[in-house]
Amino acid sequence: MSDPIIQLENLTKTFGQDTVLKGVTRDFERGKIHGIVGNNGSGKTVMFKCICGFLQPTEGHVIVNGKQIGRDIDFPEDIGIIIESPGFLPQFSGLKNLEILAGLKCKISLKQVAATIRRVDLDPMATKPVGKYSLGMRQRLGIAQAIMEEPSLMILDEPMNGLDKYGVAEMRSLFQSLAKDGRTILLASHNIQDIEALCDTVCEMDAGVMTMISQERGNQ
């Protein structure tokens, strides 16, 4: 592989007597959509949290853009994340929530935040508080949060949760356009149709072990 953006080296994670990740070793190439499939409890989300620096490996290493997480840097730079349910301040609008998050790094303007909200088919001028959003609206806002700073790497754990078929189609198109722009996406989904439509490579997680299913199949 010429240019891996993520390198997992013997990634192992235990919680007490339970080994959730068992020596996962895998490189993920830059500019591709990499699908991860597996049942609940298979280790997908724990692996994602290790990549993002939210959990420290028991053994092994995570290297992102040539820097070891937990040694060279605490968290990957230039990354967008959806893991589990997106967390927002329920009393504020979607725009206000993303404005607050954008203020942490000051990389983008309020105009760019609003444009990203439109990109996921929400109205940035809507005053409805996020606490009154439907599940699908919250998921769209979570996707907007993950992509708004145009990161080179996105970790998306079940990003289609709560979306109807039209929303799924829109988000598939969005992710394909991001990949065409050279961005890298790790995508976990229970929906095999999402995986088949989007992913260049597919790996399966089962009881903490990763197996390559399909490599360089190309977007369909």
Buried (B, 14 or more C-beta within 10 A) or exposed (E): EEEBBBBBBEBBBBEEEEBBBBBBEBEBBBBBBBBBBBEEBBBBBBBBBBBBBBBEBBBBBBBBBEEEBBEEEEEBEBBBBBBEBBEBEEEBBBBBBBBEBBEEEEEBEEEBBBBBBEBBBBEBEEEEBBEEBEEBBBBBBBBBBBBBBBBBBBBBBBBBBBBEEEBBEBBBEBBBEBBEEEBBBBBBBEEEEBBEBBBBBBBBBBEBBBEEBBEEEEEE
